Structures are given as structure tokens and as C-alpha cells.
Amino acid sequence: MSIASYNLRNRIETDNPAYVIYQGVEKPDDDDISYKDDNIHHPIVDRRIRDQAPYIILIQGPPSVGKSLLVKSLVKYFTKTHATDVLGPITFASGNIRRLQFVECPDDINGMIDAAKYADVALLLIDASYGFQMETFEFLNLLRVHGFPKVLGVFTHLDGFKDETKLKETKERFQNNFWTEIAEGAKLFYLSGLVDELYKMSEIQQLAEVMSTFEFLPSSWRAAHPYVLVDRFEDATPLERVQKDNECDRNIRLYGYLRGGNIINGAKVHIAGVGDFRIAGVTSSIDPFPLSTEIEGENDLAELPCLEIEAFRTGEYVRLEVLDIPFGMVGKFDPCHPILVGGISLEEENVGYMQVKLKRHRWHMKLLNTGDQIIVSAGWRRYVTTPIYAMENSNNGHHRILTYTPEHKHCLAMFWGPLSPPHTRVAVVQSVPDNKEEFRITAKGVVLDFNHASKIVKKTTRKGTPCKIFKNTAFIQFTSDVGTGRLRGTPIRTMSGIRGKVDEAVNGEGIVRCTFKRKIRKSDVVFFQVLTPVDVPYLINQFTATLGSHDFIVPVKTNPRKMDDCAQRGQIHKQRRRVLIKEGGPFFLSCSNPLELIYWHERQMKRKDTHESKEEEERKRKKMLKKIKKGKVFESKPLALNSDSSYELCYM
């Protein structure tokens, strides 16, 4: 069984955007998370030509934006060959010293997470006739977490603009928005139409020339970990075993270029969406796409005895043998979701308590509750766990448990999971099925420590009843498990409000002597609050998305401009989540009186209908304010209004 890769050697408009952001004011990934290794890239190593694996060019964009068409156009430009379908990685040479591997990014969140980990260059496709969509910003956040690569912007569907002036203004606006909100100074390309069902070769040439001369700088984390993007795999399970049980565990062989660090036989790897496995064997295989300057070096390599090769070097085309893989990886394999195999270091093989500095993403509208399951992406892995959220108490060094994550603040998240070294960046997704109505990146964070004895506590109330009462003292009976020996000096009070403190414990059966400000009654209920430790749930589940159906909406491949099919229009509409970028920033109208707020709202609605000038509106507003000031003044919080004065609340 092999991934379908090509061996080339042999407008629906909406007035209700999902989100509104203000240019240069509110960025979707502005978490204030401090990363020690943020945007640090590994220095370029001078290797021989045969050590350079093909660079991975990831084509990312929302459904129906033209990803497959762009891949086909690039294949046509580089190889003069027509590609009928885009299923899995496509590899070819872009010259005598460079090879490229094109991969179309899946639309589901799990495929996007994996793609952000192996992309050397990300081409972000944007439908110019529609505007920015949420998938672009979701993927941008994942890129920032898992090692930000080179980013290029590609705008499609520009042939819908017939007016040259309008087209020029649109390009300038998109360039300004892209540089401000996505990647400053990134190169942008514009695809204005089709010729013979492909993009114009003159426009594709500009993009191809840039990719052929790029300097690729892998992140330091990726450069230190071996990984393979599989472009072919074989089912090597014995036939008699399959005949006995068709859904038995399988033995497979995975083929691909080794990237990052070197790998050895017996190393442990993580297969994304499947789990952790020990490599049964690693073998150098014949490179299916050798460069012309590379053939002599390969013949010399083939003469080396296998026993002399202890470690396989970056850039080699290798075969990995893995035993006892779940049947689902073979039976439910999807070529549109490339298989990622990542090497695991010794410290990452263990499981323990993780401490992560976490912040809920401002675009995710729901708070994260303690005890709710989340999906964590750290390193090569994706797994389900149950976190406990807490805030540090500066007085005693303890961490107080939180019911839910705080608004616009960091907190500590502790959970059980595979260990990741400190400073590893983390992305969090809350739900498995894609909810296209919500921003799917729940939170981002960075690993602080693991297996560290950080004490999380919560406040609990203990109640007791008087057993003997004197003037201002009394003996109070609590349950025997309260630890009365540690209660000396603890504040205490009755339900009626009489305060006091614990003097000493009388015995080990829960009776303590207390002093109150005045005499209490026999019927009083006495209580105090103590800090009790909280146990982090011992729960982890490797997220096996590859073994089941993928959580994504099948994209509409037909032309979105053809509006003849109502069902097609509705499906495209459901898949699109528009992001509106407005120039300027929100301003605040301070309303000292609720009447002013009501008046302001009504005037905005009337102004839209009557096209009243701003000067006339301001004159009437001042006149009304004079009348309002004569009445009673109420306090009110400021209301955020858009810079264009439309009545629309914005989340700050």
C-alpha cells in the first residue's frame, strides 16, 4: 500500500463576519506568552548535497480557495507534467541542487496541528473575492506554537475584479492587512485567473522562483529531533496472520526522507494520531528523487556494509519498520492526511505531571473549566488529558485551585501526560469534532516544569457543634479527620457571626477549645475554612485521530462563483467563517447617563437610514446632552464602539 504521490522521475458574501479585529490593535495570537525559544532558528549547517532532504512546502487555506489547483499549477511549471489529483506529498526537483515536496494542508484541526510541525514554508491562500477567513488565523496560531517557518501570502480569485482601480485598492488593502496581522514583510503573490484550467504560468513563475532561492531555517527544536514525513508505506503483515483475522495488528514499512536529527535502530518514535512505538528496523533505501549531482555519492553509500551504519543521517531516504500497529491505521488510511513520524528523546518517553503556564485564547469565547478534558499538542504528540487550573499564592507559595481560567490572564495548568522539556510550547484544543462556529484554538502556553511537587490547594469548610460552653470559651466537636493538632490560631466563627479562634486541641477525636468574642449558644453551628490538597487526575489518552474518521468538513471542490446549485451555495456558506479587518481602532464613548446610551444607539440607527452627516449628528448630540445633564446622573461602564461609529460591540 502506498500513498498516492507522483513519481515525476519515472463569491458568497456575508454581512455577519464571525470575528472583527482592528488593524494593529488586536491580534489573534497576542498572548503575551514568553517563550525562551520563540522564533529562534537553527543555524545553517554546511552539508553535502545528498544530506539535504526536499523542503516541505505546505499549501494552507480554507475550503474552496484553490489549494489543489495551485499544487497542480506548480507541478506543471516545474515538470511540464499534468497532475490529475492531489493525494499526499508530491516531490520533484526544482533545479540541480534543490528538491521540493508539496503538501496540501488538511482542513481539520488535527491535520493542521501536524502540518504546523513539519512545514518548512507555509503558503497561506486567501480568497480575495471573499476576504480573510478563520482557518488562516487558526493555522497562524499553530505555526507560532510549533516553530514559525517562512510564510508567503497567495491571493486567489482576483479575476472577479473588472475595475483596475478597484483591483489596485484591493491589493493594497490586503497587503497592509497581511503585513500587519499575519506576517510583517512577507512576500505576497496574486493569481488573477485561469488558462487551460490552471493558474497563469507567468504568475506561477514568480512564486516558483522565490521558492527555488529561499533560505530555509528550521527551528532549533525541530533540528534536534528526527522526523519523517511518510510518502509511502507498505503492509508487511504475514498473509496467514491476516487470513486468520483481517483486523489484526499490522506490521508496516514507512518510507520517507529523514529530517531534523539522526536516528538509530530501536529508537522510540511517535506516529501522529496513532501512538508511541519502538522502531524494529531502519534501512537506507534508494532515493526515488535523486539530484543529478547526487548519483555518485549514492553509489558509494550503497557499498557500505549495513553493520557499519549505526546512525542514519539527516537527508537519507529511509525505511522504518514498525510492528503491531493498530489495524485502523491501515484500514482507515486517508492519503489526504500525511503520516508524521517524530523521534522521542529519553526524557520524553516517560509520563508524569506537567506544569504549563497557560492563557485562554482571546478569540475562544468559552472559559476553560477545571476537570474538563482538553486535547494538548506538545512536541510531536497530541493527547487527551484533564487539567487542574490554579493561581500562585504569593503568601505561602501554594497554588490555589481555580474553577475556570481567568479572563485575559495567565494561570498554571497541571495535568498528567507525556513529559516535555521546559520551554516547550503547547497548543490546546477543547473539543474533538470541529465546531466551525467557534475559534478552535482554545489556549496556548509554555511548559514550566514536570514532575515538580507543586502543591495545589482549595478552600474547604469544616463544621462543628458546641459540646461544652463557658463564658467566652467553648469546646467544639469536629470530625476526627480535620487534623486538630494543626489548627492552633485558626480563625473561627458561628453562623450567627460571632468570631473567635482555636486555642488548642483537647484530644485526637476532633474536640478543640476555642475562644470567642462573646458567649455562644448550644444551638450555634461553628465553622472554619482550611486549605486541603488537590490531586491532579491521573488520566491520559493518546489521541488516535488517524484510527477513526477525521473531524473535518469535506471541502467543496467546484467553482464557488457558480450559484446555480442552491445546495452548493449553502454548503460553501456553512464552511466559511469570515474575519473582518477594520482600519483604525475602537474608541470608547463614556456614558454617564443611560439615557445618553439609548439616545446614542437610536441616533446611530437613524443615521444609517438617513445618511446624516457627522457634523449634524454631533450638533444634535450636544443639544441632547445639555438636556440630559439637567436630570439625575447615573454611573455606567464605557461602551466600545467601532471607529466608523457603527453600533457593534467588540471584545477587547
Backbone hydrogen bonds, N-H to C=O, Kabsch-Sander energy under -0.5 kcal/mol:
donor,donor_aa,acceptor,acceptor_aa,energy
5,S,3,I,-2.3
7,N,5,S,-0.6
8,L,6,Y,-1.2
8,L,91,T,-0.6
13,E,11,R,-0.9
18,A,578,R,-1.6
19,Y,578,R,-1.3
21,I,580,L,-2.4
23,Q,21,I,-0.5
23,Q,582,K,-3.0
25,V,22,Y,-2.5
26,E,22,Y,-1.9
27,K,25,V,-0.5
30,D,27,K,-1.3
31,D,29,D,-1.8
35,Y,33,I,-0.7
36,K,34,S,-0.5
38,D,35,Y,-1.0
40,I,37,D,-1.6
41,H,39,N,-0.6
42,H,218,P,-3.3
47,R,45,V,-1.3
51,D,48,R,-1.9
52,Q,49,I,-1.8
53,A,51,D,-0.9
55,Y,99,R,-2.2
57,I,55,Y,-0.6
57,I,101,Q,-2.9
58,L,56,I,-0.7
58,L,121,V,-3.1
59,I,103,V,-2.9
60,Q,58,L,-0.7
60,Q,123,L,-2.7
65,V,62,P,-1.0
70,L,66,G,-1.6
71,V,67,K,-2.0
72,K,68,S,-2.5
73,S,69,L,-2.0
74,L,70,L,-2.3
75,V,71,V,-2.5
76,K,72,K,-2.2
77,Y,73,S,-2.0
78,F,74,L,-2.5
79,T,75,V,-2.5
80,K,76,K,-1.6
81,T,75,V,-0.7
84,T,82,H,-0.6
87,L,4,A,-0.5
87,L,85,D,-0.7
90,I,102,F,-2.2
91,T,6,Y,-0.6
92,F,100,L,-2.1
94,S,98,R,-2.5
95,G,98,R,-0.7
100,L,92,F,-2.8
101,Q,55,Y,-3.0
102,F,90,I,-3.0
103,V,57,I,-2.3
105,C,59,I,-2.9
105,C,103,V,-0.5
112,M,108,D,-1.9
113,I,109,I,-1.9
114,D,110,N,-2.1
115,A,111,G,-2.3
116,A,112,M,-1.9
117,K,113,I,-0.6
117,K,114,D,-1.2
118,Y,114,D,-0.8
118,Y,115,A,-0.8
119,A,115,A,-1.5
120,D,56,I,-1.9
121,V,56,I,-1.7
122,A,150,K,-2.7
123,L,58,L,-3.3
123,L,121,V,-0.5
124,L,122,A,-0.8
124,L,152,L,-3.0
125,L,60,Q,-3.3
125,L,123,L,-0.8
126,I,154,V,-2.5
128,A,126,I,-0.9
128,A,156,T,-2.2
130,Y,127,D,-1.3
131,G,127,D,-3.3
134,M,577,R,-2.7
136,T,133,Q,-1.0
137,F,133,Q,-0.8
138,E,134,M,-2.3
139,F,135,E,-2.5
140,L,136,T,-1.9
141,N,137,F,-1.8
142,L,138,E,-1.6
143,L,139,F,-2.4
144,R,140,L,-1.9
145,V,141,N,-1.3
146,H,142,L,-2.4
150,K,120,D,-1.3
152,L,122,A,-2.6
153,G,187,K,-2.3
154,V,124,L,-2.6
155,F,189,F,-2.9
156,T,126,I,-2.5
156,T,154,V,-0.5
158,L,191,L,-1.5
160,G,157,H,-0.8
161,F,158,L,-1.6
162,K,160,G,-0.8
164,E,162,K,-0.6
167,L,163,D,-2.4
168,K,164,E,-2.4
169,E,165,T,-2.3
170,T,166,K,-2.3
171,K,167,L,-2.3
172,E,168,K,-2.2
173,R,169,E,-2.3
174,F,170,T,-2.6
175,Q,171,K,-2.5
176,N,172,E,-2.2
177,N,173,R,-2.6
178,F,174,F,-2.9
179,W,175,Q,-2.4
180,T,176,N,-1.8
181,E,177,N,-2.8
182,I,178,F,-2.0
183,A,178,F,-1.9
186,A,183,A,-1.6
189,F,153,G,-2.4
191,L,155,F,-3.0
192,S,190,Y,-0.6
195,V,198,L,-3.5
198,L,195,V,-1.0
200,K,193,G,-1.1
203,E,200,K,-0.7
204,I,200,K,-2.2
205,Q,201,M,-2.3
206,Q,202,S,-0.9
207,L,203,E,-1.3
208,A,204,I,-2.7
209,E,205,Q,-2.4
210,V,206,Q,-1.3
211,M,207,L,-1.9
212,S,208,A,-1.7
213,T,209,E,-0.6
213,T,210,V,-1.1
214,F,210,V,-0.7
216,F,214,F,-0.6
217,L,215,E,-0.5
220,S,40,I,-1.4
223,A,219,S,-2.3
224,A,220,S,-0.9
224,A,221,W,-0.6
225,H,222,R,-1.0
227,Y,259,R,-2.0
228,V,341,V,-2.8
229,L,257,Y,-0.6
230,V,228,V,-0.8
230,V,339,I,-2.4
231,D,255,Y,-2.1
232,R,255,Y,-1.1
234,E,253,R,-2.4
236,A,234,E,-0.8
236,A,251,N,-2.8
242,V,238,P,-1.6
243,Q,239,L,-2.5
244,K,240,E,-1.4
245,D,241,R,-1.7
248,C,245,D,-1.6
250,R,325,I,-3.2
252,I,250,R,-0.5
252,I,322,V,-2.5
253,R,234,E,-2.3
254,L,320,L,-3.0
255,Y,232,R,-3.0
256,G,318,V,-1.7
258,L,316,E,-2.9
259,R,227,Y,-2.7
263,I,312,F,-1.8
265,N,310,E,-0.6
266,G,279,I,-0.7
267,A,264,I,-1.6
269,V,277,F,-3.0
270,H,342,G,-2.9
271,I,275,G,-2.9
272,A,270,H,-0.7
272,A,340,L,-2.4
274,V,271,I,-2.7
275,G,271,I,-2.1
277,F,269,V,-2.7
279,I,267,A,-2.8
280,A,321,E,-2.6
281,G,321,E,-1.1
283,T,319,R,-1.9
285,S,317,Y,-3.2
293,T,96,N,-0.6
294,E,291,L,-1.8
295,I,291,L,-0.6
298,E,294,E,-1.6
299,N,295,I,-1.8
300,D,296,E,-1.7
301,L,297,G,-1.8
302,A,298,E,-2.1
303,E,299,N,-0.7
303,E,300,D,-0.7
304,L,301,L,-1.4
308,E,305,P,-1.2
309,I,306,C,-1.2
310,E,308,E,-1.0
312,F,263,I,-3.2
315,G,258,L,-3.5
316,E,313,R,-1.8
318,V,256,G,-2.5
318,V,316,E,-0.7
319,R,283,T,-2.7
320,L,254,L,-3.2
321,E,281,G,-2.8
322,V,252,I,-2.3
322,V,320,L,-0.5
323,L,278,R,-0.5
325,I,250,R,-3.6
329,M,326,P,-1.5
330,V,326,P,-0.5
330,V,327,F,-1.3
331,G,327,F,-3.2
332,K,328,G,-2.1
333,F,330,V,-1.0
337,H,334,D,-2.1
341,V,228,V,-2.6
341,V,339,I,-0.5
342,G,270,H,-2.5
342,G,340,L,-0.5
343,G,226,P,-3.8
344,I,268,K,-2.3
348,E,345,S,-0.5
349,E,345,S,-0.5
349,E,346,L,-1.1
352,G,417,G,-2.5
354,M,415,F,-3.3
355,Q,449,D,-2.6
356,V,354,M,-0.5
356,V,413,A,-2.5
357,K,446,V,-2.7
358,L,356,V,-0.8
358,L,411,C,-2.9
359,K,444,K,-2.0
361,H,442,T,-2.6
364,H,361,H,-1.5
365,M,363,W,-0.8
369,N,367,L,-0.6
370,T,403,T,-2.4
371,G,387,P,-2.0
372,D,369,N,-1.8
374,I,385,T,-2.4
375,I,429,V,-3.8
376,V,374,I,-0.6
376,V,383,Y,-3.1
377,S,427,A,-2.8
378,A,376,V,-0.6
378,A,381,R,-1.3
379,G,425,R,-0.6
381,R,378,A,-1.4
383,Y,376,V,-2.1
384,V,541,N,-3.2
385,T,374,I,-2.1
386,T,539,L,-0.6
388,I,414,M,-2.4
390,A,412,L,-2.3
391,M,400,R,-2.3
393,N,398,H,-3.7
394,S,392,E,-0.7
397,G,393,N,-2.1
399,H,455,K,-2.4
400,R,391,M,-2.9
400,R,398,H,-0.5
401,I,457,V,-2.8
402,L,389,Y,-3.1
405,T,368,L,-2.0
409,K,406,P,-0.7
411,C,358,L,-2.4
412,L,390,A,-3.0
413,A,356,V,-2.8
414,M,388,I,-2.5
414,M,412,L,-0.5
415,F,354,M,-1.6
416,W,537,P,-0.5
417,G,352,G,-2.6
419,L,350,N,-2.4
423,H,447,V,-2.9
424,T,421,P,-1.4
426,V,445,G,-2.6
427,A,377,S,-2.0
428,V,443,A,-2.5
429,V,375,I,-2.7
436,K,434,D,-0.8
438,E,435,N,-2.0
440,R,438,E,-0.6
442,T,428,V,-2.1
442,T,440,R,-0.9
443,A,428,V,-1.3
444,K,359,K,-1.8
445,G,426,V,-2.2
446,V,357,K,-1.6
447,V,424,T,-2.6
448,L,355,Q,-3.0
449,D,355,Q,-1.3
451,N,353,Y,-3.1
454,S,452,H,-2.4
455,K,453,A,-0.6
456,I,454,S,-0.6
457,V,399,H,-2.8
458,K,532,T,-2.0
460,T,530,V,-2.6
462,R,528,F,-2.8
464,G,526,V,-3.1
465,T,477,Q,-1.6
467,C,475,F,-3.2
468,K,475,F,-1.3
470,F,473,T,-3.0
474,A,514,C,-2.0
475,F,468,K,-2.9
476,I,474,A,-0.6
476,I,512,V,-2.8
477,Q,465,T,-2.9
478,F,476,I,-0.7
478,F,510,G,-3.0
482,V,479,T,-1.3
483,G,480,S,-0.6
486,R,483,G,-2.0
487,L,484,T,-1.6
489,G,502,V,-2.9
490,T,487,L,-2.6
492,I,500,G,-2.5
493,R,527,F,-1.9
494,T,498,I,-2.0
495,M,525,V,-1.6
497,G,494,T,-1.6
500,G,492,I,-3.0
501,K,515,T,-2.0
502,V,490,T,-1.6
503,D,513,R,-3.0
504,E,513,R,-1.3
506,V,511,I,-2.5
507,N,511,I,-1.1
510,G,507,N,-0.6
512,V,476,I,-2.1
513,R,504,E,-3.0
514,C,474,A,-2.7
515,T,501,K,-2.3
516,F,472,N,-3.4
517,K,499,R,-2.2
524,D,521,R,-1.1
526,V,464,G,-2.3
526,V,524,D,-0.6
527,F,493,R,-2.7
528,F,462,R,-1.8
530,V,460,T,-2.5
532,T,458,K,-2.7
532,T,530,V,-0.6
534,V,456,I,-2.7
539,L,537,P,-1.5
541,N,384,V,-1.9
543,F,382,R,-2.0
544,T,542,Q,-1.0
545,A,543,F,-1.2
546,T,273,G,-0.7
547,L,273,G,-0.7
547,L,544,T,-0.6
548,G,545,A,-1.3
552,F,550,H,-1.6
557,K,555,P,-0.6
562,K,559,N,-1.4
563,M,561,R,-0.9
566,C,564,D,-0.7
569,R,565,D,-2.1
570,G,566,C,-2.4
571,Q,567,A,-2.2
572,I,568,Q,-2.4
573,H,569,R,-2.3
574,K,570,G,-2.0
575,Q,571,Q,-1.5
576,R,572,I,-1.1
579,V,132,F,-2.9
580,L,19,Y,-2.5
580,L,578,R,-0.5
581,I,579,V,-0.6
582,K,21,I,-2.5
582,K,580,L,-0.6
587,F,641,L,-1.7
589,L,639,L,-2.0
590,S,588,F,-0.7
591,C,589,L,-0.8
592,S,590,S,-0.7
596,E,593,N,-0.9
597,L,593,N,-1.4
598,I,594,P,-2.3
599,Y,595,L,-2.7
600,W,596,E,-2.8
601,H,597,L,-2.2
602,E,598,I,-2.5
603,R,599,Y,-2.7
604,Q,600,W,-1.8
605,M,601,H,-1.9
606,K,602,E,-2.3
607,R,603,R,-2.6
608,K,604,Q,-1.6
609,D,605,M,-1.1
610,T,606,K,-2.8
611,H,607,R,-1.6
612,E,607,R,-0.6
617,E,613,S,-2.2
618,E,614,K,-2.6
619,R,615,E,-2.0
620,K,616,E,-2.1
621,R,617,E,-2.1
622,K,618,E,-2.2
623,K,619,R,-1.8
624,M,620,K,-2.1
625,L,621,R,-2.3
626,K,622,K,-1.6
627,K,623,K,-1.1
628,I,624,M,-2.1
629,K,625,L,-2.5
630,K,626,K,-0.6
630,K,627,K,-0.7
631,G,628,I,-1.8
634,F,592,S,-0.9
639,L,589,L,-1.7
641,L,587,F,-2.2
641,L,639,L,-0.5
642,N,646,S,-1.2
645,S,642,N,-2.0
648,E,646,S,-1.4
652,M,650,C,-0.5
